[in-house]
Protein backbone atom coordinates (compact mmCIF):
# COMPACT_ATOMS: atom_id res chain seq x y z
CA UNK A 1 0.00 0.00 0.00
CA UNK A 2 2.84 2.39 0.84
CA UNK A 3 4.33 2.02 -2.65
CA UNK A 4 0.94 2.71 -4.25
CA UNK A 5 0.57 5.88 -2.20
CA UNK A 6 4.08 6.98 -3.14
CA UNK A 7 3.41 6.26 -6.80
CA UNK A 8 0.20 8.27 -6.62
CA UNK A 9 2.13 11.23 -5.24
CA UNK A 10 4.76 10.90 -7.97
CA UNK A 11 2.08 10.78 -10.67
CA UNK A 12 0.56 13.95 -9.24
CA UNK A 13 3.93 15.70 -9.32
CA UNK A 14 4.63 14.52 -12.86
CA UNK A 15 1.22 15.80 -13.87
CA UNK A 16 2.20 19.22 -12.56
CA UNK A 17 5.58 19.14 -14.35
CA UNK A 18 4.28 18.07 -17.77
CA UNK A 19 1.41 20.52 -17.44
CA UNK A 20 3.65 23.57 -17.19
CA UNK A 21 4.32 23.87 -20.94
CA UNK A 22 3.56 21.96 -24.15
CA UNK A 23 7.25 21.42 -24.91
CA UNK A 24 10.08 20.11 -22.74
CA UNK A 25 13.49 21.06 -24.17
CA UNK A 26 15.75 18.00 -24.26
CA UNK A 27 19.31 19.27 -24.23
CA UNK A 28 22.91 18.18 -23.88
CA UNK A 29 25.56 20.35 -22.19
CA UNK A 30 29.17 19.97 -21.11
CA UNK A 31 29.58 23.51 -19.75
CA UNK A 32 27.56 24.62 -16.69
CA UNK A 33 27.66 28.30 -17.67
CA UNK A 34 26.28 27.56 -21.13
CA UNK A 35 23.61 25.38 -19.54
CA UNK A 36 22.61 28.23 -17.24
CA UNK A 37 22.48 30.84 -20.03
CA UNK A 38 20.47 28.56 -22.32
CA UNK A 39 18.05 27.63 -19.55
CA UNK A 40 17.48 31.26 -18.65
CA UNK A 41 16.62 31.99 -22.28
CA UNK A 42 14.18 29.07 -22.38
CA UNK A 43 12.47 30.06 -19.14
CA UNK A 44 12.16 33.64 -20.42
CA UNK A 45 10.34 32.27 -23.47
CA UNK A 46 7.85 30.29 -21.40
CA UNK A 47 9.49 26.85 -21.24
CA UNK A 48 10.38 26.30 -17.57
CA UNK A 49 10.70 22.50 -17.67
CA UNK A 50 14.13 21.49 -18.96
CA UNK A 51 15.58 18.00 -19.41
CA UNK A 52 19.37 17.81 -19.45
CA UNK A 53 20.64 14.45 -20.65
CA UNK A 54 23.41 12.51 -18.93
CA UNK A 55 25.50 12.17 -22.07
CA UNK A 56 28.53 14.30 -21.22
CA UNK A 57 31.17 14.24 -18.45
CA UNK A 58 29.84 17.52 -17.01
CA UNK A 59 26.12 16.72 -17.28
CA UNK A 60 25.58 16.48 -13.52
CA UNK A 61 27.43 19.75 -12.93
CA UNK A 62 25.23 21.39 -15.58
CA UNK A 63 22.04 20.11 -13.97
CA UNK A 64 23.20 21.27 -10.55
CA UNK A 65 24.08 24.73 -11.87
CA UNK A 66 20.68 25.18 -13.54
CA UNK A 67 18.85 23.96 -10.44
CA UNK A 68 20.69 26.47 -8.25
CA UNK A 69 21.02 29.48 -10.55
CA UNK A 70 18.03 29.63 -12.91
CA UNK A 71 14.98 31.10 -11.26
CA UNK A 72 11.76 29.46 -12.41
CA UNK A 73 13.46 26.45 -13.98
CA UNK A 74 12.19 22.93 -13.29
CA UNK A 75 15.21 20.86 -14.21
CA UNK A 76 15.30 17.12 -14.73
CA UNK A 77 17.83 14.55 -15.84
CA UNK A 78 17.46 12.56 -19.05
CA UNK A 79 19.05 9.30 -20.20
CA UNK A 80 18.92 7.91 -16.66
CA UNK A 81 19.78 4.26 -17.19
CA UNK A 82 21.01 2.82 -13.88
CA UNK A 83 20.12 3.06 -10.18
CA UNK A 84 23.48 4.73 -9.57
CA UNK A 85 22.74 7.45 -12.11
CA UNK A 86 19.33 7.93 -10.50
CA UNK A 87 20.84 8.37 -7.04
CA UNK A 88 23.40 10.88 -8.35
CA UNK A 89 20.65 12.95 -9.98
CA UNK A 90 18.48 12.96 -6.87
CA UNK A 91 21.42 14.12 -4.74
CA UNK A 92 22.04 17.21 -6.88
CA UNK A 93 18.44 18.40 -6.85
CA UNK A 94 16.77 16.98 -9.97
CA UNK A 95 13.03 17.54 -9.87
CA UNK A 96 12.19 14.74 -12.29
CA UNK A 97 13.97 11.87 -14.04
CA UNK A 98 13.62 10.58 -17.59
CA UNK A 99 14.81 7.24 -18.96
CA UNK A 100 14.88 5.93 -22.57
CA UNK A 101 13.45 2.62 -21.37
CA UNK A 102 12.69 0.89 -18.09
CA UNK A 103 14.45 -2.05 -16.44
CA UNK A 104 13.22 -3.71 -13.28
CA UNK A 105 16.30 -2.40 -11.46
CA UNK A 106 15.42 1.15 -12.47
CA UNK A 107 11.79 0.78 -11.38
CA UNK A 108 12.83 -0.65 -8.02
CA UNK A 109 15.40 2.13 -7.54
CA UNK A 110 12.73 4.74 -8.22
CA UNK A 111 10.60 3.25 -5.44
CA UNK A 112 13.37 4.20 -3.01
CA UNK A 113 13.66 7.89 -3.97
CA UNK A 114 11.19 10.74 -3.76
CA UNK A 115 11.64 12.04 -7.31
CA UNK A 116 9.25 11.01 -10.10
CA UNK A 117 10.45 9.04 -13.12
CA UNK A 118 9.15 9.43 -16.67
CA UNK A 119 10.15 6.05 -18.16
CA UNK A 120 10.44 5.44 -21.89
CA UNK A 121 8.40 2.94 -23.89
CA UNK A 122 8.00 2.04 -27.54
CA UNK A 123 5.55 -0.89 -27.42
CA UNK A 124 2.17 -1.75 -25.83
CA UNK A 125 3.80 -4.51 -23.75
CA UNK A 126 6.27 -2.06 -22.23
CA UNK A 127 3.47 0.42 -21.53
CA UNK A 128 1.29 -2.27 -19.92
CA UNK A 129 4.16 -3.38 -17.69
CA UNK A 130 4.67 0.14 -16.39
CA UNK A 131 0.94 0.68 -16.00
CA UNK A 132 0.91 -2.39 -13.74
CA UNK A 133 3.65 -0.74 -11.66
CA UNK A 134 1.43 2.31 -11.16
CA UNK A 135 2.86 4.68 -13.78
CA UNK A 136 0.42 7.01 -15.52
CA UNK A 137 2.88 9.16 -17.52
CA UNK A 138 5.32 7.65 -20.00
CA UNK A 139 7.87 8.89 -22.48
CA UNK A 140 7.22 7.58 -26.02
CA UNK A 141 10.67 7.09 -27.52
CA UNK A 142 11.95 7.26 -30.19
CA UNK A 143 8.68 8.81 -31.30
CA UNK A 144 9.20 9.34 -35.01
CA UNK A 145 11.05 6.09 -35.57
CA UNK A 146 8.61 4.06 -33.42
CA UNK A 147 5.51 4.99 -35.41
CA UNK A 148 4.75 8.67 -34.91
CA UNK A 149 1.38 10.28 -34.15
CA UNK A 150 -0.73 7.61 -35.86
CA UNK A 151 0.85 4.88 -33.75
CA UNK A 152 0.17 6.81 -30.55
CA UNK A 153 -3.39 7.53 -31.65
CA UNK A 154 -3.99 3.81 -32.15
CA UNK A 155 -2.86 3.10 -28.57
CA UNK A 156 -5.32 5.52 -26.96
CA UNK A 157 -8.43 3.25 -26.95
CA UNK A 158 -6.47 0.29 -25.60
CA UNK A 159 -4.16 1.91 -23.07
CA UNK A 160 -6.74 4.14 -21.45
CA UNK A 161 -5.46 6.16 -18.52
CA UNK A 162 -1.91 6.48 -19.86
CA UNK A 163 -0.51 9.81 -21.01
CA UNK A 164 2.58 10.19 -23.16
CA UNK A 165 5.40 12.64 -23.78
CA UNK A 166 6.72 11.80 -27.28
CA UNK A 167 10.42 12.48 -27.78
CA UNK A 168 12.81 11.65 -30.60
CA UNK A 169 12.92 13.25 -34.02
CA UNK A 170 10.32 15.94 -33.30
CA UNK A 171 10.50 19.37 -34.91
CA UNK A 172 8.50 22.59 -34.67
CA UNK A 173 6.46 21.35 -37.64
CA UNK A 174 5.80 17.85 -36.27
CA UNK A 175 5.06 18.78 -32.64
CA UNK A 176 1.46 20.00 -33.25
CA UNK A 177 0.51 16.61 -34.73
CA UNK A 178 1.38 14.95 -31.43
CA UNK A 179 -0.06 17.66 -29.20
CA UNK A 180 -3.43 17.27 -30.95
CA UNK A 181 -3.75 13.74 -29.54
CA UNK A 182 -5.81 13.16 -26.39
CA UNK A 183 -3.19 10.84 -24.88
CA UNK A 184 -0.31 13.30 -25.30
CA UNK A 185 0.35 15.80 -22.50
CA UNK A 186 3.49 17.42 -23.90
CA UNK A 187 6.37 16.70 -26.26
CA UNK A 188 10.13 16.78 -25.90
CA UNK A 189 12.68 18.09 -28.36
CA UNK A 190 15.87 20.01 -28.97
CA UNK A 191 14.70 22.31 -31.77
CA UNK A 192 13.92 25.09 -29.28
CA UNK A 193 17.64 25.51 -28.54
CA UNK A 194 19.63 24.67 -31.68
CA UNK A 195 23.34 24.02 -31.28
CA UNK A 196 24.22 26.86 -33.63
CA UNK A 197 22.29 29.39 -31.55
CA UNK A 198 23.87 28.13 -28.35
CA UNK A 199 27.34 28.31 -29.91
CA UNK A 200 26.66 31.86 -31.07
CA UNK A 201 25.26 32.91 -27.70
CA UNK A 202 22.02 33.91 -29.40
CA UNK A 203 19.94 33.87 -26.23
CA UNK A 204 17.29 36.17 -27.68
CA UNK A 205 16.87 33.81 -30.61
CA UNK A 206 16.39 30.87 -28.25
CA UNK A 207 13.85 32.86 -26.25
CA UNK A 208 11.91 33.53 -29.46
CA UNK A 209 11.87 29.83 -30.34
CA UNK A 210 10.79 28.99 -26.81
CA UNK A 211 7.96 31.54 -26.98
CA UNK A 212 6.68 30.00 -30.20
CA UNK A 213 6.81 26.52 -28.66
CA UNK A 214 5.10 27.60 -25.45
CA UNK A 215 2.21 28.99 -27.51
CA UNK A 216 1.44 25.63 -29.16
CA UNK A 217 -2.06 24.29 -28.54
CA UNK A 218 -2.64 21.02 -26.72
ABEGO torsion letter per residue (X at the ends): XAAAAAAAAAAAAAAAAAAABABBBBBBBABAAAAAAAAAAAAAAGBABBBBBBABAAAAAAAAAAAAABBGBBBBBBGBABAAAAAAAAAAGBABBBBABBBAAAAAAAAABABBBBBBBABAAAAAAAAAAGBABBBBOBAAAAGEAAAAAAAAAABBGBBBBBBGGBBAAAAAAAAABAABABBBBAAABBAAAAAAGBAAAAAAAAAAAAABBX
